[in-house]
Every structure is written in C-alpha cells, then in structure tokens.
C-alpha cells in the first residue's frame, strides 16, 4: 500500500475508515432537514454534481459513534440529525479525493461582508510570515461587515517594556495546534445578534523592532483576498497561553482583548 504524505497546512483528514460513513451537508434554516452535498465511506465518496469545494457541516455515522448522552435526551436530540447522523460541528469540504476540515462551524467560520472566512486559512497565511511564530484570529463586532478579522500576536521584549499595562491581567488563552489540521494557530468567531462581525488577530511576534500593523496588512493583501486580512492586530509577548487540555479559551480571549464597549461589564 502506498501512503501519501500531506503537509499539516493542507487540513486534509483523508477518507473514512472501514465501517465509518460520513456526509457533508447544509442545514436548511429553521428546519431539521438538510441538503446533501456528498456522502462517503471507505468504498468511496459520491458527490452531488456541482458541490465539490462547497463547504458544509460534517456528519458521521458508524459503530464508533456513541449512541446517546447519559440521561440527557434533549442533548442527544440536539447533537444528532432526525435520521441518526452525529453532527460533528466541523465545517468541511470534499476536494481532490479527500475531506478537508475548514474549522469549527461555530467558532472557526467568520461571516464578514457576505463572505464565509475560514479562520484556519487566515492563520495558515499569517504563519508564513518569518517573524510570526503563533497566531489566533477571531471575529469581533463590526456594524458594517458582520465580522471583522482580528489577529493577536506575541511581542518582543522591547515592545513589552514600552507598554507595561499590556496585556491585561485577565488574559488566559490564545491559540493552539489543531491536530492533523494546522500546526500553530486557531481562529475564533464571536456572534452578536445586534451587531455584525469583522476579523482581528492576536500574534506572537519575534522580529526585530515593533510590529507595524499597517505593514502587516499590506503584506497580507499580497497573499490572501483583501476581505481575509485582519483589520485589527494585537501583539503579545512570549507565547499564547493554553488551558490544561491544550485548547484555547476563545470566549475569554474575546473578553480580554475585544470586549464590546457597549456591553455591560
């Protein structure tokens, strides 16, 4: 058997194992029904014509999937479709013969200006910068575009000494590796019923001198579509904190750095 080596940035998770069935679907607004984009197993994948590269939520079914939540029937109903498929919460596409994870449907897909932006994709581009060692991209409130892309980064000691009050003491978490998807970063989405969001980022910076947000945005425009470039950048020192599970506390990150000034404290 020949094995194909994939780079972590490809975000490919391959094809289903024997006995496992998967689907990529689009749920219809306000309904339990969904639109099927593709369905696959270890025997192969059937693609609905025109749906290649079309993102949707990944569903799984098989003996490896748990039956129900213990004594939590309502949670079971919420996490399974009416026809018995488990909702993974991941947004995925089927491309070039394999399934690719774009991110968590609730937190890694940023809706901005009519675009659905993969946070992991923005992070992948930012991590190619020679002075960025880690990054977390998030969605923050924006009255115009729905979500704006914001990134947060680590600073050098000179920047930290010149800004003794930053970062805030309540900062607890930033970005983490996503196994088999991305090597260094995570992107976050914040939803607001009364507002829209834009993209921002928190970055670990190891270059000489201070980070120039304007220069970084110009650099980003040369490598990705303009609507994916973070409109706000936060620089932090050393490394991005992680919890005991190795996961970022995305809600806390948003509270610490991008709190809505109109929301109650």
C-alpha positions as CSV (number, residue, x, y, z in Angstrom):
1,X,0.0,0.0,0.0
2,X,1.3,3.5,-0.9
3,X,0.9,6.3,1.6
4,X,0.5,9.9,0.6
5,X,2.3,12.4,2.8
6,X,0.3,15.6,3.4
7,X,1.5,18.8,4.9
8,X,-0.3,20.0,8.1
9,X,-1.4,23.1,6.3
10,X,-3.5,21.0,3.8
11,X,-6.0,20.4,6.6
12,X,-6.9,17.1,4.9
13,X,-8.2,14.3,7.1
14,X,-8.2,11.8,4.3
15,X,-11.1,9.4,3.7
16,X,-13.4,7.4,6.0
17,X,-12.1,4.3,7.8
18,X,-13.8,1.0,7.2
19,X,-17.2,0.9,8.9
20,X,-17.5,4.7,9.1
21,X,-19.9,6.7,7.0
22,X,-19.7,10.5,6.5
23,X,-21.7,13.2,4.9
24,X,-21.2,16.9,4.2
25,X,-24.5,18.7,4.4
26,X,-26.1,22.2,4.5
27,X,-28.8,22.5,7.1
28,X,-31.9,24.4,6.0
29,X,-32.7,27.5,8.1
30,X,-35.1,26.7,10.9
31,X,-35.6,23.1,9.8
32,X,-34.3,19.7,10.8
33,X,-33.8,18.7,7.2
34,X,-30.6,19.3,5.3
35,X,-29.2,19.4,1.8
36,X,-26.8,16.6,1.0
37,X,-23.5,17.7,-0.7
38,X,-21.6,14.4,-0.6
39,X,-21.7,11.1,1.1
40,X,-18.8,8.7,1.6
41,X,-17.3,5.5,3.2
42,X,-14.2,3.5,2.8
43,X,-15.5,2.3,-0.5
44,X,-15.6,5.8,-2.0
45,X,-17.5,9.1,-2.0
46,X,-20.5,10.1,-4.0
47,X,-20.5,13.8,-4.8
48,X,-23.7,15.7,-5.7
49,X,-22.9,17.4,-9.0
50,X,-21.6,20.9,-8.5
51,X,-20.9,20.5,-4.8
52,X,-17.1,20.0,-4.9
53,X,-15.4,22.6,-2.8
54,X,-18.8,23.5,-1.4
55,X,-18.4,23.8,2.4
56,X,-20.9,22.2,4.8
57,X,-21.2,20.5,8.2
58,X,-19.5,17.1,8.6
59,X,-21.8,14.3,9.8
60,X,-20.7,10.9,11.0
61,X,-22.4,7.5,11.4
62,X,-21.0,4.1,12.4
63,X,-20.2,1.8,15.3
64,X,-17.5,4.2,16.5
65,X,-20.1,6.9,17.3
66,X,-21.7,6.9,20.7
67,X,-25.5,6.1,20.9
68,X,-26.7,8.9,23.2
69,X,-25.9,11.2,26.1
70,X,-26.4,9.6,29.5
71,X,-29.7,10.8,31.0
72,X,-29.7,13.8,28.6
73,X,-32.3,13.1,26.0
74,X,-32.6,16.7,24.9
75,X,-28.8,16.9,24.3
76,X,-29.0,13.8,22.2
77,X,-31.7,15.2,20.0
78,X,-29.7,18.4,19.5
79,X,-26.5,16.6,18.5
80,X,-28.0,14.0,16.1
81,X,-30.0,14.5,13.0
82,X,-33.5,13.1,12.7
83,X,-32.1,10.2,10.6
84,X,-29.4,9.2,13.1
85,X,-26.2,11.1,11.9
86,X,-24.0,12.7,14.5
87,X,-23.3,16.4,14.0
88,X,-19.5,16.9,14.4
89,X,-19.7,20.7,14.5
90,X,-16.9,20.8,11.9
91,X,-17.2,22.6,8.6
92,X,-15.6,20.6,5.8
93,X,-15.3,20.3,2.0
94,X,-14.5,17.3,-0.3
95,X,-11.7,18.3,-2.6
96,X,-9.2,16.3,-4.7
97,X,-10.3,13.0,-3.3
98,X,-10.2,13.8,0.4
99,X,-12.1,15.5,3.1
100,X,-10.7,18.8,4.4
101,X,-11.6,20.5,7.6
102,X,-12.1,24.2,7.4
103,X,-12.7,24.7,11.1
104,X,-15.4,24.5,13.8
105,X,-18.7,25.6,12.4
106,X,-19.5,27.8,15.4
107,X,-16.1,29.4,16.0
108,X,-13.8,28.9,13.1
109,X,-16.0,30.2,10.3
110,X,-16.2,34.0,10.2
111,X,-19.0,35.7,8.3
112,X,-17.8,39.1,7.1
113,X,-19.2,41.3,4.3
114,X,-21.1,38.4,2.8
115,X,-18.1,36.1,2.8
116,X,-17.6,32.9,4.9
117,X,-14.0,33.1,6.0
118,X,-12.1,30.1,7.4
119,X,-10.1,31.2,10.4
120,X,-7.7,28.4,9.9
121,X,-7.0,29.6,6.4
122,X,-6.2,33.1,7.5
123,X,-3.9,31.7,10.2
124,X,-2.1,29.5,7.7
125,X,-1.2,32.5,5.6
126,X,-0.1,34.6,8.6
127,X,2.1,31.8,9.9
128,X,4.2,32.1,6.7
129,X,5.5,35.5,7.9
130,X,9.1,35.0,9.0
131,X,8.5,36.9,12.3
132,X,5.2,35.3,13.3
133,X,5.6,32.2,15.4
134,X,2.0,31.8,16.6
135,X,-1.3,33.5,15.9
136,X,-5.0,33.4,16.8
137,X,-7.6,35.0,14.5
138,X,-11.0,36.0,15.8
139,X,-14.3,37.6,14.8
140,X,-15.2,40.8,16.6
141,X,-18.2,43.1,16.3
142,X,-18.5,45.3,13.3
143,X,-21.6,47.3,12.3
144,X,-20.8,47.1,8.6
145,X,-19.3,43.7,7.6
146,X,-20.8,41.2,10.0
147,X,-17.5,40.1,11.4
148,X,-14.0,41.6,11.2
149,X,-10.8,39.6,11.2
150,X,-8.6,40.4,14.1
151,X,-5.2,38.7,15.0
152,X,-3.3,38.7,18.2
153,X,0.5,38.2,18.4
154,X,3.4,38.0,20.8
155,X,5.7,40.9,21.0
156,X,9.5,41.3,21.6
157,X,10.8,42.4,25.0
158,X,11.3,46.0,23.8
159,X,7.7,46.4,22.9
160,X,6.5,44.9,26.2
161,X,8.7,47.2,28.3
162,X,7.3,50.2,26.4
163,X,3.8,49.0,27.1
164,X,3.8,47.9,30.8
165,X,0.0,47.7,31.1
166,X,-0.4,45.3,28.2
167,X,-1.6,42.5,28.0
168,X,-4.4,42.8,30.6
169,X,-4.0,40.6,33.7
170,X,-7.2,38.6,32.9
171,X,-5.7,37.1,29.7
172,X,-5.9,33.3,29.9
173,X,-5.8,31.7,26.5
174,X,-5.0,32.2,22.8
175,X,-4.1,29.7,20.1
176,X,-3.3,26.0,20.0
177,X,-2.3,23.5,17.4
178,X,-5.2,21.7,15.7
179,X,-4.2,18.1,15.3
180,X,-3.9,17.0,11.7
181,X,-5.2,20.4,10.6
182,X,-2.8,23.2,11.4
183,X,0.5,23.3,13.3
184,X,0.3,26.5,15.3
185,X,-2.9,28.5,15.4
186,X,-6.6,28.8,15.9
187,X,-9.2,31.3,14.8
188,X,-12.2,32.4,16.8
189,X,-15.7,33.7,15.9
190,X,-17.8,35.9,18.1
191,X,-21.5,36.2,17.3
192,X,-23.7,39.2,18.1
193,X,-27.5,39.3,17.5
194,X,-27.4,43.1,17.4
195,X,-24.2,43.6,15.5
196,X,-22.1,42.2,12.7
197,X,-18.5,41.0,13.0
198,X,-15.1,41.6,11.3
199,X,-11.8,39.8,11.5
200,X,-9.0,40.5,14.0
201,X,-5.8,38.7,15.2
202,X,-3.5,38.1,18.1
203,X,0.1,37.4,17.1
204,X,3.3,36.1,18.6
205,X,6.0,38.4,17.1
206,X,9.7,37.5,17.0
207,X,11.0,40.1,14.6
208,X,13.4,43.0,15.3
209,X,11.6,46.1,16.4
210,X,7.9,46.6,16.9
211,X,5.2,45.1,14.8
212,X,3.7,47.6,12.3
213,X,0.0,46.6,11.8
214,X,-0.3,48.6,8.6
215,X,2.8,46.9,7.1
216,X,1.4,43.5,8.2
217,X,-1.9,44.2,6.5
218,X,-0.1,45.2,3.3
219,X,1.9,42.0,3.5
220,X,-1.3,40.1,4.0
221,X,-3.0,41.6,1.0
222,X,-0.3,40.2,-1.3
223,X,-1.0,36.7,-0.1
224,X,-4.8,36.4,0.5
225,X,-8.0,38.1,-0.5
226,X,-8.5,41.6,1.0
227,X,-11.5,40.5,3.0
228,X,-9.5,37.9,4.9
229,X,-6.8,40.4,6.0
230,X,-7.2,41.2,9.7
231,X,-8.4,44.8,10.3
232,X,-7.1,44.8,13.9
233,X,-3.9,43.3,15.3
234,X,-2.9,42.8,18.9
235,X,0.7,42.0,19.8
236,X,1.5,39.9,23.0
237,X,4.8,38.8,24.4
238,X,6.3,35.3,24.8
239,X,3.8,32.5,23.9
240,X,0.0,32.3,23.7
241,X,-1.4,30.8,26.9
242,X,-3.3,27.5,26.7
243,X,-5.5,25.6,29.2
244,X,-4.8,22.2,30.7
245,X,-6.5,20.5,27.8
246,X,-4.3,22.3,25.3
247,X,-7.2,24.3,23.9
248,X,-7.8,28.0,23.7
249,X,-10.5,29.6,25.8
250,X,-12.0,31.5,22.9
251,X,-14.7,33.3,24.9
252,X,-12.1,34.5,27.4
253,X,-9.8,35.7,24.7
254,X,-12.6,37.8,23.2
255,X,-13.5,39.2,26.6
256,X,-9.9,40.2,27.4
257,X,-9.0,41.8,24.1
258,X,-12.1,42.6,22.1
259,X,-14.8,43.3,24.5
260,X,-17.8,45.1,23.1
261,X,-17.6,48.6,24.6
262,X,-21.4,48.8,24.7
263,X,-21.9,45.5,26.5
264,X,-22.2,45.5,30.3
265,X,-19.0,44.9,32.2
